[in-house]
Amino acid sequence: MRRLELSIERLSKSGDGVAEVGGRAVFVSGAVPGDKVLADVFEQGKVLRGDVLQVLSEGPGRRAPLCPLADRCGGCDWMHLTEDAQAEHKTRIVTSTLEHLAGLGTDAYELLPMVTSPLPYNTRRRAVLHPVKGRLGFFGKRSHTQVEVELCPALTPPLESLPGELADALGSALKDVAEVHLLEVAGEVAFALMARGALRPKHRDVAEQLVRDEVVRGVVLVPGQGKGNPELIGDPVLEDDGVLHRPDAFAQANADVNRPLVQHALEALGPGPDDAVLELYSGNGNFTFPLAAAARSVLAVESSTVSVALAQQAARKQGFGNVRFVQGACETIAEGLAKESERFDRLLLDPPRTGAPGVGTWASRLLVSRVVYVACDPGSLARDAADLVAHGFVPRTVRLFDLFPQTKHIEVVMTFSRGDAAS
Ligand SMILES: C[S@@+](CC[C@H](N)C(=O)[O-])C[C@H]1O[C@@H](n2cnc3c(N)ncnc32)[C@H](O)[C@@H]1O
């Protein structure tokens, strides 16, 4: 390990500051272009990394973070930047990643104005907490460390003080807990307790007490692998805009930005009343129901059994007869549909961070004329965008949605149309 003064020149695609030392890039978490920092520089595998000891002079856009845990907690890695600087850096990460990994410069698509979060703090309606020294907390800036959290200003107001309250309520039962998943939907709160092994009577007692005291509306108790089935205490199924949520299934983190995200994806895909839509990675139906209202039919594919059950329940409740949910791996199901020579007019996909390797083949073999790709990882998006382009799809628009203020994370919607189809 060496202690060095570093000048941060740019950002990496994963949001770290990058300095050059002896012709090698050093990746410095929490540093931004224009910073001069004193850092401990060390090898991690083949990569040089720097841990900031002191910011010697500040790059433009730096500010004092609002949260006292900001220098240690990994939850908000960009709280030391103004919102304007965050927007500028996020845009640069996305455009430069598309350029470097997919060969798509900003002349290859229309970059639409970014949709920012109406609130800078109190935006996250879901969070995963881990037991830390008898309390609950988040991963630290370096992922092998963890930070206890009592109150978190990134969480929505009904969740903000729950890390401390739940740790108090769980007490000694925390040692058998692997994770706690918090969820707030339209002002109602539920959580999932992921046990390390079998569920304990104390887990049930605490959950029942919290429901009786109206601290939460419901709890899902999830035993460790092979140790039984989940148990529901109270009513942990929460509803928003016709979509049903549960804390042990995926939900978009920022409700205020999710609405314009869904609206834009729908407009960009533009399904007409005669169109058949294939939706991959459909979760609980966040995009599915608006699509079903506009299209002839939607086939929605999702791996989580909990999400598929919630989506089917919501579809029945809303009376959608033109949606079919299939539970399984998108890769297998998309391949199967292509082999059976199925045809779709439009494809919408919203994969996890790993992206959707193979999407170019699926889209071309299923003969879709338009693809809307909702991405939470710019690197995976760029790889898959290059694949779509290689299969004859033309990029049209890129739009950023700031679902995760105070972090380096960004949601991107990229639209493609088939080269020979009308745009
Ligand atoms: C980013 S979330 C999007 C969910 C939904 N579109 C929404 O907006 O709430 C990705 C979803 O893909 C699902 N998933 C992850 N890997 C999958 C796979 N290989 N096949 C099918 N679904 C998968 C996850 O369970 C999760 O619901």
The ligand as an SDF file (V2000), in Angstrom:
LIG
                    3D

 27 29  0  0  0  0  0  0  0  0999 V2000
  -35.3260   -4.7310  -12.3680 C   0  0  0  0  0  0  0  0  0  0  0  0
  -36.5800   -5.8560  -11.8570 S   0  0  0  0  0  0  0  0  0  0  0  0
  -37.9390   -5.2890  -12.8270 C   0  0  0  0  0  0  0  0  0  0  0  0
  -39.3010   -5.7360  -12.4130 C   0  0  0  0  0  0  0  0  0  0  0  0
  -40.4780   -4.9560  -13.0080 C   0  0  0  0  0  0  0  0  0  0  0  0
  -40.3190   -4.7040  -14.4210 N   0  0  0  0  0  0  0  0  0  0  0  0
  -40.7270   -3.6430  -12.2840 C   0  0  0  0  0  0  0  0  0  0  0  0
  -40.6400   -2.5790  -12.8860 O   0  0  0  0  0  0  0  0  0  0  0  0
  -41.0510   -3.6930  -11.0660 O   0  0  0  0  0  0  0  0  0  0  0  0
  -36.0540   -7.3150  -12.6110 C   0  0  0  0  0  0  0  0  0  0  0  0
  -36.9850   -8.5000  -12.4100 C   0  0  0  0  0  0  0  0  0  0  0  0
  -36.4260   -9.5980  -13.1230 O   0  0  0  0  0  0  0  0  0  0  0  0
  -36.6210  -10.7810  -12.3670 C   0  0  0  0  0  0  0  0  0  0  0  0
  -35.5730  -11.6970  -12.8530 N   0  0  0  0  0  0  0  0  0  0  0  0
  -34.2620  -11.7230  -12.5470 C   0  0  0  0  0  0  0  0  0  0  0  0
  -33.6130  -12.6400  -13.2920 N   0  0  0  0  0  0  0  0  0  0  0  0
  -34.5470  -13.2170  -14.0990 C   0  0  0  0  0  0  0  0  0  0  0  0
  -34.5070  -14.2080  -15.1210 C   0  0  0  0  0  0  0  0  0  0  0  0
  -33.3590  -14.7980  -15.4370 N   0  0  0  0  0  0  0  0  0  0  0  0
  -35.6560  -14.5360  -15.7520 N   0  0  0  0  0  0  0  0  0  0  0  0
  -36.8230  -13.9370  -15.4150 C   0  0  0  0  0  0  0  0  0  0  0  0
  -36.9210  -12.9700  -14.4750 N   0  0  0  0  0  0  0  0  0  0  0  0
  -35.8110  -12.6180  -13.8240 C   0  0  0  0  0  0  0  0  0  0  0  0
  -36.5220  -10.3420  -10.9240 C   0  0  0  0  0  0  0  0  0  0  0  0
  -37.2130  -11.2250  -10.0800 O   0  0  0  0  0  0  0  0  0  0  0  0
  -37.1730   -8.9540  -10.9770 C   0  0  0  0  0  0  0  0  0  0  0  0
  -38.5500   -9.0350  -10.7090 O   0  0  0  0  0  0  0  0  0  0  0  0
  1  2  1  0
  2  3  1  0
  2 10  1  0
  3  4  1  0
  4  5  1  0
  5  6  1  0
  5  7  1  0
  7  8  2  0
  7  9  1  0
 10 11  1  0
 11 12  1  0
 11 26  1  0
 12 13  1  0
 13 14  1  0
 13 24  1  0
 14 15  1  0
 14 23  1  0
 15 16  2  0
 16 17  1  0
 17 18  1  0
 17 23  2  0
 18 19  1  0
 18 20  2  0
 20 21  1  0
 21 22  2  0
 22 23  1  0
 24 25  1  0
 24 26  1  0
 26 27  1  0
M  CHG  2   2   1   9  -1
M  END
$$$$
